[in-house]
Amino acid sequence: MVSSQKTLLNQCKKTMVQALKSSGKILKKNLTVKKHIKDKGNAGIDIVTQVDLKSEKNIIGLISKAFPNHAILAEESKAQDGDDYKWIIDPLDGTLNYSHGFPNTTVSIALEHKGKILMGGVYDPFRDELFFAQKGNGSFLNGKKIHVSSTPKLNRSLLCTGFPYDLRVGNNANKYLKIFKKFLLSSQAVRRCGSAAMDLSYLACGRFDGFWELKLKPWDTAAAVLIVQEAGGKVTTYSGKPFSIYQNELLASNGKIHTEMKKHVRP
């Protein structure tokens, strides 16, 4: 890596951490404030609050000031075009949790360059846990290196998942629950925590052994997938093909139980 790119990435990391921490303060400060909730569709499951918007405005402001030519893809705003660098932002992952005062939420930011994620950070302000990874440099939790678990078999694993917002449409609930039941009966337990970025970060540091979910968005996964990969984990589609944040199938694991998990997510 040339010196100029190293300097740029160091600046990007500094801005990313600043944005994660400052927006984390916004989330923490406003947890008990009355929420103004807007339904984005899907029968009240997919919502946005004024805190999502405030957090996103803060992040975009910091990034735009530091890197005015960079592109931005954020959950609650219109995409902004720019050069080959793109910031992918989820200002509040776990909005439904947050709207009920359940502090299981994160801020997630990733930096993409020509289709490849270079770095990503996920911050949980309620536990003051900052997960961070830079491609080729490993993954860290509050500055300490982390690694996925060594759980060897699915029947000894603790898994986590989430359900798409369209679960009330047609026969979707039955299809999603069919897979859920398979994992429930073949693992030690399955958790459903409500923030994909947090779930994947927990997989990266060994708290979970595997994760699966459909129809996630780029801002849900961009940062956390890199954190899992840099921690030694495996991330693919349900069929085992290379994962892209612009696809809608995500299967992640510590690598050791991946083959077993693939069999369970097939129809």
Secondary structure as GFF3:
##gff-version 3
##sequence-region A 1 267
A	DSSP	alpha_helix	3	29	.	.	.	ID=ss1
A	DSSP	beta_strand	38	41	.	.	.	ID=ss2
A	DSSP	beta_strand	46	48	.	.	.	ID=ss3
A	DSSP	alpha_helix	50	66	.	.	.	ID=ss4
A	DSSP	beta_strand	71	74	.	.	.	ID=ss5
A	DSSP	beta_strand	85	93	.	.	.	ID=ss6
A	DSSP	alpha_helix	95	99	.	.	.	ID=ss7
A	DSSP	beta_strand	106	113	.	.	.	ID=ss8
A	DSSP	beta_strand	116	124	.	.	.	ID=ss9
A	DSSP	beta_strand	129	134	.	.	.	ID=ss10
A	DSSP	beta_strand	139	141	.	.	.	ID=ss11
A	DSSP	beta_strand	144	146	.	.	.	ID=ss12
A	DSSP	three_ten_helix	154	156	.	.	.	ID=ss13
A	DSSP	beta_strand	158	161	.	.	.	ID=ss14
A	DSSP	alpha_helix	172	186	.	.	.	ID=ss15
A	DSSP	beta_strand	189	191	.	.	.	ID=ss16
A	DSSP	alpha_helix	196	204	.	.	.	ID=ss17
A	DSSP	beta_strand	210	214	.	.	.	ID=ss18
A	DSSP	alpha_helix	218	230	.	.	.	ID=ss19
A	DSSP	beta_strand	234	236	.	.	.	ID=ss20
A	DSSP	beta_strand	249	253	.	.	.	ID=ss21
A	DSSP	alpha_helix	258	265	.	.	.	ID=ss22
###
